Amino acid sequence: MSQKKRQLALAVFLTRHGHHPGAWRQPGTAETGQPDFRYWADLVRTAERGKLDAAFFADFVGQSGDSTKGIARRHAFLDFEPLTATAALASITSHIGLVATVNTNFEQPYALARRFASLDHISGGRIGWNIVSSLADGAAKSFGIDQPASHAERYARAHDFVELAKALWNSWEDDAFEGADKDSGIYLNADAVHPVHYRGPYYGIDTVLDMPRPIQGYPVFAQAGNSEVGRDFAARHAEMIYAAAQFIEDAQAFYKDVKARVAAYGRDPDTLKVMPGLSFTIGSSLQEAQDKFGALEEKVDFSGDLNLMGQDVSAYPLDGPLPDLPEPENGKGRWRQLTALARRENLTIRQLFLRFNAVRGHRVVLGTPADIADQMQDWFERDAADGFNLIPPLLPSSLEDFVDLVVPELQRRGLFRTEYEGATLREHLNLPRPANPNARTGQAEAPILEAAQ
């Protein structure tokens, strides 16, 4: 690992209107839910202007036919498929990383490895993969999955998927296509290709990837699991982990735990960036920030079905306590955080929705630019975070405020870059490029191939 001065890693999780459920009803947000590439392009360019490491794109895949109850009043996360969007965004940006969410339940390793390799070359090495293995009921029905796998089995399958994807990316050495000789007729070095003969618990394959090795070796791996099995998966594979904590003590405990797990797998703990989600509202004073956040909360709609982290609580009194409910198969870690908060502070369902569900369990910071920077610096310097995945409550204004007001404050403190120093997402994050275990060693030159007769 490079011994560069430790600085904050900053990504931004972009959505249509902003992350707060009251955002879409505010002045200045997108007027409709119709796809609009120009809107996304403007958001990503704003993030790049702020020198952020990456823009992060979720994928809430699958709306089953019986999931439309109450849809008229629901703020839906419906927009471009992430791989398609990142390909287009790569063409109109030059530095910022682009992290696409792809669910391993609905893909095949060969096809996805090929697409990610293509995107990494198209973007000049700026692609990341947010590895998701969740399987909501609506998604299962959309893909015709009658018997969804268990939580543990889905993670086991995702592990096998990632291992095979790595093998496919390693099927070509980095210089395999750099020695084409028109005179001899030799197009590539045959010793630089390594066919994949993979046999895992879920996948078996015999092939060579029909795309050269990605510029970064692999896309940067991101992951967001908070359960025990999710943390262990992150320790084995992830280089960015999108964490959730509202209190610094919880964030420090998570940070210490996952870093220890990384070391137990023989990895350098610095190769995993722990990046809690951060919701922020900025004002010229604390009162102004509180008023702006209050305007968002006033627009939250409690009239329809009420969902707490995947659990329907519509049948229970809104101003009553959270009942004892079975733990869901998806989002186990977040559900445990939610129930712990409810019990600790004796919150009603309404209060719990506003405190936790509206920001999905993430830290909420209100205040001046200096106030926001103070709290970010505190978590960074007290081993609660390596950086943050920003979740702007209101778009585009919250992101513009952060870039124009908070980023300069972080730069003045020496906590964040003033210019991009590298070309790839790995370089932005000060992460090593994965070595190819198939690479030839101990040879000064590759063997000379005979010309075709």
C-alpha positions as CSV (number, residue, x, y, z in Angstrom):
1,M,0.0,0.0,0.0
2,S,1.1,3.5,-0.7
3,Q,2.0,5.6,2.3
4,K,0.1,8.7,1.1
5,K,-1.4,10.8,3.8
6,R,-4.7,9.4,4.9
7,Q,-7.6,11.4,3.6
8,L,-11.3,11.0,3.5
9,A,-12.9,8.8,0.8
10,L,-16.1,10.4,-0.4
11,A,-18.8,8.8,-2.7
12,V,-22.3,10.0,-3.3
13,F,-25.4,7.8,-3.6
14,L,-27.6,9.4,-6.3
15,T,-31.3,9.1,-6.6
16,R,-34.0,10.8,-8.6
17,H,-35.2,13.4,-6.1
18,G,-33.0,12.8,-3.1
19,H,-33.1,10.3,-0.3
20,H,-35.6,11.7,2.0
21,P,-39.2,10.5,1.4
22,G,-40.4,14.0,1.5
23,A,-37.9,15.3,-1.1
24,W,-40.0,14.7,-4.3
25,R,-42.6,17.2,-3.0
26,Q,-40.2,20.0,-2.5
27,P,-39.6,22.9,-4.9
28,G,-36.6,22.5,-7.2
29,T,-36.6,18.8,-7.5
30,A,-37.3,16.8,-10.7
31,E,-40.9,17.4,-11.8
32,T,-41.6,13.8,-12.9
33,G,-40.3,10.2,-12.6
34,Q,-39.7,9.9,-16.3
35,P,-36.0,8.9,-17.1
36,D,-33.9,11.9,-17.9
37,F,-30.2,11.3,-18.7
38,R,-29.4,15.0,-18.7
39,Y,-30.5,15.2,-15.0
40,W,-28.2,12.3,-14.0
41,A,-25.3,13.8,-16.1
42,D,-25.7,17.1,-14.2
43,L,-25.6,15.4,-10.9
44,V,-22.5,13.4,-11.7
45,R,-20.7,16.4,-13.1
46,T,-21.5,18.3,-9.9
47,A,-19.9,15.4,-7.9
48,E,-16.9,15.4,-10.2
49,R,-16.5,19.2,-9.7
50,G,-16.3,18.4,-6.0
51,K,-13.5,15.9,-6.7
52,L,-15.5,13.1,-5.1
53,D,-14.1,9.6,-5.5
54,A,-17.3,8.0,-6.9
55,A,-21.0,8.2,-7.7
56,F,-22.9,5.2,-6.5
57,F,-26.0,3.8,-8.3
58,A,-28.4,1.4,-6.5
59,D,-30.7,-1.0,-8.3
60,F,-34.0,-1.8,-6.7
61,V,-34.8,-4.5,-9.1
62,G,-38.2,-6.2,-9.5
63,Q,-41.7,-5.0,-9.0
64,S,-44.0,-8.0,-8.8
65,G,-47.6,-7.7,-10.1
66,D,-49.0,-7.7,-6.6
67,S,-46.7,-5.0,-5.3
68,T,-48.7,-2.1,-6.8
69,K,-51.0,-1.6,-3.8
70,G,-50.7,2.1,-2.9
71,I,-48.3,2.8,-5.7
72,A,-50.0,6.1,-6.6
73,R,-48.6,7.8,-3.5
74,R,-45.3,5.9,-3.4
75,H,-42.0,7.6,-4.2
76,A,-40.5,4.8,-6.3
77,F,-36.8,4.3,-7.1
78,L,-37.4,3.6,-10.8
79,D,-34.8,4.7,-13.3
80,F,-32.0,3.6,-15.6
81,E,-30.5,0.2,-15.2
82,P,-27.1,0.9,-13.5
83,L,-24.7,-0.7,-16.0
84,T,-26.4,1.1,-18.9
85,A,-26.3,4.4,-17.0
86,T,-22.6,4.1,-16.0
87,A,-21.6,3.4,-19.6
88,A,-23.3,6.6,-20.7
89,L,-22.0,8.6,-17.8
90,A,-18.4,7.4,-18.4
91,S,-18.5,9.1,-21.8
92,I,-19.3,12.6,-20.3
93,T,-17.0,12.5,-17.3
94,S,-13.2,12.0,-17.0
95,H,-12.2,11.4,-13.4
96,I,-15.0,10.4,-11.0
97,G,-15.5,6.7,-10.3
98,L,-18.9,5.0,-11.2
99,V,-20.2,2.2,-9.0
100,A,-23.0,0.1,-10.4
101,T,-25.1,-2.2,-8.3
102,V,-25.6,-5.7,-9.7
103,N,-27.4,-8.5,-7.9
104,T,-25.8,-11.9,-8.2
105,N,-29.2,-13.7,-8.1
106,F,-30.2,-12.5,-11.5
107,E,-26.9,-12.7,-13.5
108,Q,-24.4,-15.2,-14.9
109,P,-20.7,-14.7,-14.0
110,Y,-19.4,-14.9,-17.6
111,A,-21.9,-12.4,-19.0
112,L,-21.4,-10.0,-16.1
113,A,-17.6,-10.3,-16.1
114,R,-17.6,-9.4,-19.8
115,R,-19.8,-6.3,-19.2
116,F,-17.7,-5.1,-16.3
117,A,-14.5,-5.6,-18.2
118,S,-16.0,-3.6,-21.1
119,L,-17.1,-0.8,-18.8
120,D,-13.7,-0.6,-17.1
121,H,-12.0,-0.1,-20.5
122,I,-14.7,2.3,-21.7
123,S,-14.3,4.5,-18.5
124,G,-10.5,4.3,-18.4
125,G,-10.6,2.3,-15.2
126,R,-13.3,4.0,-13.2
127,I,-15.8,1.3,-12.6
128,G,-16.9,-0.3,-9.3
129,W,-19.3,-3.1,-8.6
130,N,-21.6,-2.9,-5.6
131,I,-22.2,-6.6,-5.0
132,V,-25.7,-7.4,-3.9
133,S,-27.3,-10.7,-3.0
134,S,-30.6,-9.7,-1.4
135,L,-33.8,-11.2,-2.8
136,A,-36.9,-9.2,-2.0
137,D,-40.3,-10.9,-2.6
138,G,-41.1,-8.7,-5.5
139,A,-37.8,-9.3,-7.2
140,A,-38.2,-13.1,-6.8
141,K,-41.6,-13.0,-8.4
142,S,-40.3,-10.8,-11.2
143,F,-37.7,-13.3,-12.1
144,G,-39.9,-16.3,-11.6
145,I,-38.0,-17.6,-8.6
146,D,-40.4,-19.9,-6.7
147,Q,-38.1,-21.0,-3.9
148,P,-35.8,-18.2,-2.9
149,A,-32.5,-19.3,-1.3
150,S,-31.8,-18.5,2.3
151,H,-29.8,-15.5,3.5
152,A,-26.7,-17.6,4.1
153,E,-27.0,-19.5,0.8
154,R,-27.4,-16.3,-1.2
155,Y,-24.1,-15.1,0.3
156,A,-22.4,-18.4,-0.4
157,R,-23.6,-18.2,-4.0
158,A,-22.3,-14.6,-4.3
159,H,-18.9,-15.7,-3.0
160,D,-18.7,-18.4,-5.7
161,F,-19.9,-15.8,-8.3
162,V,-17.2,-13.4,-7.4
163,E,-14.4,-16.0,-7.3
164,L,-15.4,-17.1,-10.8
165,A,-15.6,-13.5,-12.1
166,K,-12.0,-13.0,-10.8
167,A,-10.8,-16.1,-12.6
168,L,-12.4,-14.9,-15.8
169,W,-10.8,-11.4,-15.6
170,N,-7.5,-13.2,-14.9
171,S,-7.8,-15.4,-18.0
172,W,-5.8,-12.8,-19.9
173,E,-2.5,-11.2,-18.8
174,D,-2.3,-7.5,-18.9
175,D,0.1,-7.4,-21.9
176,A,-1.6,-10.1,-23.9
177,F,-2.7,-7.8,-26.8
178,E,0.2,-5.4,-26.8
179,G,2.6,-7.2,-29.1
180,A,0.7,-7.5,-32.4
181,D,3.1,-7.9,-35.2
182,K,1.7,-7.3,-38.7
183,D,4.8,-8.5,-40.4
184,S,4.9,-11.9,-38.7
185,G,1.2,-12.3,-38.5
186,I,1.4,-12.9,-34.7
187,Y,-1.6,-11.1,-33.1
188,L,-1.1,-12.0,-29.4
189,N,1.1,-13.9,-27.1
190,A,-0.4,-17.3,-26.7
191,D,1.4,-17.8,-23.4
192,A,-0.6,-14.9,-21.9
193,V,-3.9,-16.6,-22.1
194,H,-5.0,-18.9,-19.3
195,P,-8.3,-20.8,-20.0
196,V,-10.6,-21.0,-17.0
197,H,-11.6,-24.5,-15.8
198,Y,-13.6,-23.6,-12.8
199,R,-15.6,-25.9,-10.5
200,G,-17.4,-24.3,-7.5
201,P,-20.4,-25.2,-5.5
202,Y,-22.7,-23.2,-7.7
203,Y,-20.9,-22.6,-11.0
204,G,-18.8,-24.7,-13.4
205,I,-17.2,-23.3,-16.5
206,D,-14.6,-23.9,-19.1
207,T,-13.8,-20.9,-21.2
208,V,-11.7,-17.8,-21.8
209,L,-13.2,-14.3,-21.4
210,D,-13.7,-12.6,-24.7
211,M,-12.5,-9.3,-23.3
212,P,-9.0,-8.2,-22.2
213,R,-8.3,-7.9,-18.5
214,P,-9.9,-4.7,-17.0
215,I,-7.6,-1.7,-16.6
216,Q,-8.0,-1.9,-12.9
217,G,-7.5,-5.7,-12.8
218,Y,-11.0,-6.0,-11.3
219,P,-13.7,-3.4,-10.7
220,V,-13.5,-1.9,-7.2
221,F,-15.8,-4.1,-5.1
222,A,-18.3,-2.5,-2.9
223,Q,-20.8,-4.1,-0.5
224,A,-23.4,-3.0,2.0
225,G,-24.2,-6.0,4.2
226,N,-24.4,-5.4,8.0
227,S,-25.3,-8.9,9.2
228,E,-22.7,-11.4,10.4
229,V,-22.5,-13.2,7.1
230,G,-22.5,-9.8,5.3
231,R,-19.6,-8.5,7.3
232,D,-17.7,-11.7,6.6
233,F,-18.4,-11.5,2.9
234,A,-17.1,-7.9,2.9
235,A,-13.9,-9.0,4.7
236,R,-13.2,-11.5,2.0
237,H,-14.0,-9.4,-1.0
238,A,-15.0,-5.8,-0.5
239,E,-12.8,-2.7,-0.9
240,M,-15.6,-0.3,0.0
241,I,-18.3,-1.1,2.5
242,Y,-21.4,1.0,2.7
243,A,-22.1,0.9,6.4
244,A,-25.0,2.3,8.5
245,A,-24.7,3.8,12.0
246,Q,-26.4,6.7,13.7
247,F,-24.0,6.8,16.8
248,I,-20.2,7.0,16.8
249,E,-20.0,4.1,19.3
250,D,-21.8,1.8,16.9
251,A,-19.7,3.0,14.0
252,Q,-16.5,2.4,15.9
253,A,-17.6,-1.1,16.9
254,F,-18.4,-1.9,13.3
255,Y,-15.2,-0.4,12.0
256,K,-13.1,-2.4,14.5
257,D,-15.0,-5.6,13.7
258,V,-14.7,-5.6,9.9
259,K,-11.1,-4.4,9.9
260,A,-10.2,-7.4,12.2
261,R,-12.1,-9.8,9.9
262,V,-10.2,-8.4,6.9
263,A,-6.9,-9.1,8.7
264,A,-8.0,-12.6,9.6
265,Y,-8.4,-13.3,5.8
266,G,-4.8,-12.2,5.2
267,R,-5.7,-8.9,3.7
268,D,-4.3,-5.5,4.6
269,P,-7.1,-3.7,6.6
270,D,-6.4,-0.5,4.7
271,T,-7.7,-2.2,1.6
272,L,-11.2,-2.0,2.9
273,K,-12.7,1.5,3.1
274,V,-15.4,1.7,5.7
275,M,-17.9,4.4,4.4
276,P,-21.0,5.0,6.5
277,G,-23.9,6.7,4.9
278,L,-24.2,10.4,5.8
279,S,-27.4,12.4,5.4
280,F,-26.8,16.2,5.7
281,T,-28.7,19.4,5.6
282,I,-26.7,22.6,5.4
283,G,-27.6,26.1,6.4
284,S,-26.0,29.4,7.2
285,S,-26.9,28.6,10.8
286,L,-28.1,25.6,12.7
287,Q,-31.6,27.0,12.8
288,E,-31.7,27.4,9.0
289,A,-30.6,23.8,8.6
290,Q,-33.2,22.6,11.0
291,D,-35.9,24.5,9.2
292,K,-34.9,23.0,5.9
293,F,-34.9,19.5,7.3
294,G,-38.2,20.2,9.0
295,A,-39.7,21.1,5.6
296,L,-38.8,17.7,4.3
297,E,-40.3,15.9,7.3
298,E,-43.6,17.8,6.9
299,K,-44.0,16.3,3.5
300,V,-43.7,12.7,4.6
301,D,-46.9,10.8,3.7
302,F,-48.3,8.5,6.4
303,S,-51.7,8.0,4.7
304,G,-50.9,4.8,2.7
305,D,-49.2,1.5,3.5
306,L,-46.3,1.9,5.9
307,N,-43.1,-0.1,5.4
308,L,-40.2,-0.2,7.9
309,M,-37.1,-1.6,6.3
310,G,-39.1,-4.2,4.4
311,Q,-41.7,-4.9,7.1
312,D,-45.3,-3.9,6.6
313,V,-46.5,-2.2,9.8
314,S,-49.7,-0.7,8.4
315,A,-51.9,-2.7,10.7
316,Y,-50.4,-1.3,13.8
317,P,-51.1,2.1,15.5
318,L,-48.9,4.8,14.0
319,D,-48.3,6.4,17.4
320,G,-48.0,3.1,19.2
321,P,-44.8,1.1,19.9
322,L,-43.1,-1.2,17.4
323,P,-44.5,-4.7,18.0
324,D,-42.3,-7.8,18.1
325,L,-42.0,-8.9,14.5
326,P,-40.0,-11.8,12.9
327,E,-36.6,-10.9,11.5
328,P,-36.8,-10.5,7.7
329,E,-34.6,-12.5,5.3
330,N,-33.3,-9.3,3.7
331,G,-31.6,-6.5,5.6
332,K,-31.1,-8.5,8.8
333,G,-28.4,-6.1,10.1
334,R,-30.5,-3.0,9.4
335,W,-33.6,-4.5,11.0
336,R,-31.6,-5.3,14.2
337,Q,-30.4,-1.7,14.3
338,L,-33.9,-0.4,13.9
339,T,-35.4,-2.5,16.6
340,A,-32.5,-1.7,19.0
341,L,-33.2,2.0,18.5
342,A,-36.9,1.6,19.0
343,R,-36.4,-0.2,22.3
344,R,-33.6,2.0,23.5
345,E,-35.5,5.3,23.0
346,N,-39.1,3.9,23.3
347,L,-40.0,5.3,19.9
348,T,-43.4,5.1,18.2
349,I,-43.8,3.7,14.7
350,R,-44.2,7.3,13.4
351,Q,-41.0,8.5,15.3
352,L,-39.1,5.4,14.2
353,F,-40.0,6.0,10.6
354,L,-38.7,9.6,10.7
355,R,-35.6,8.8,12.8
356,F,-34.6,5.6,11.0
357,N,-36.5,4.6,8.0
358,A,-36.5,8.0,6.3
359,V,-32.7,7.8,6.2
360,R,-32.4,4.0,6.3
361,G,-30.5,4.0,9.6
362,H,-27.8,6.5,8.5
363,R,-26.2,9.4,10.4
364,V,-28.1,12.7,10.0
365,V,-26.1,15.9,10.4
366,L,-27.6,19.4,10.4
367,G,-25.8,22.7,10.6
368,T,-23.3,25.0,8.9
369,P,-20.6,23.8,6.6
370,A,-18.1,23.9,9.5
371,D,-20.6,21.8,11.6
372,I,-20.8,19.2,8.9
373,A,-17.0,19.1,8.5
374,D,-16.5,18.9,12.3
375,Q,-18.6,15.8,12.6
376,M,-17.1,14.1,9.5
377,Q,-13.6,14.8,10.9
378,D,-14.5,13.5,14.3
379,W,-15.7,10.1,12.9
380,F,-12.7,9.9,10.6
381,E,-10.1,10.7,13.2
382,R,-11.7,8.4,15.9
383,D,-11.7,5.2,13.8
384,A,-15.4,5.2,13.0
385,A,-15.0,5.8,9.2
386,D,-12.5,6.0,6.4
387,G,-14.9,8.2,4.5
388,F,-18.6,8.6,3.8
389,N,-21.1,7.6,1.2
390,L,-23.1,10.8,1.0
391,I,-26.9,10.4,0.8
392,P,-28.2,13.9,-0.1
393,P,-31.8,14.3,1.3
394,L,-32.8,16.7,-1.5
395,L,-31.4,16.7,-5.1
396,P,-29.9,18.5,-6.7
397,S,-29.6,21.3,-4.0
398,S,-28.1,19.2,-1.2
399,L,-25.3,17.9,-3.4
400,E,-24.6,21.4,-4.8
401,D,-24.4,22.8,-1.2
402,F,-22.0,20.0,-0.1
403,V,-19.7,20.6,-3.1
404,D,-19.7,24.4,-2.9
405,L,-19.6,24.7,0.9
406,V,-18.4,21.6,2.7
407,V,-15.8,20.3,0.3
408,P,-13.8,23.6,0.5
409,E,-13.9,23.4,4.3
410,L,-12.6,19.8,4.2
411,Q,-9.9,20.9,1.8
412,R,-8.8,23.7,4.1
413,R,-8.4,21.2,6.9
414,G,-6.2,18.9,4.7
415,L,-8.8,16.1,4.9
416,F,-9.7,15.9,1.3
417,R,-8.0,16.3,-2.1
418,T,-7.9,19.6,-4.0
419,E,-7.4,17.8,-7.3
420,Y,-7.6,14.3,-8.7
421,E,-4.1,12.8,-8.6
422,G,-4.8,9.5,-10.5
423,A,-6.8,8.2,-13.4
424,T,-8.6,5.2,-11.9
425,L,-11.0,4.6,-9.1
426,R,-8.4,2.5,-7.4
427,E,-6.0,5.3,-7.5
428,H,-8.5,7.8,-6.1
429,L,-9.1,5.4,-3.2
430,N,-5.4,4.5,-2.8
431,L,-6.2,0.9,-3.3
432,P,-3.7,-1.6,-4.9
433,R,-4.3,-3.1,-8.3
434,P,-4.9,-6.8,-8.0
435,A,-2.1,-9.0,-9.2
436,N,-2.9,-11.7,-11.8
437,P,-2.0,-15.0,-10.2
438,N,-1.6,-16.4,-13.7
439,A,1.1,-13.9,-14.7
440,R,4.4,-15.3,-15.9
441,T,7.3,-14.8,-13.6
442,G,11.0,-15.2,-14.0
443,Q,11.1,-14.5,-17.8
444,A,12.9,-11.6,-19.2
445,E,10.9,-11.9,-22.4
446,A,7.9,-13.7,-23.6
447,P,8.6,-16.6,-25.9
448,I,8.8,-15.7,-29.6
449,L,6.0,-17.4,-31.6
450,E,6.6,-18.8,-35.0
451,A,4.8,-17.0,-37.8
452,A,2.0,-18.9,-39.5
453,Q,3.0,-20.8,-42.6
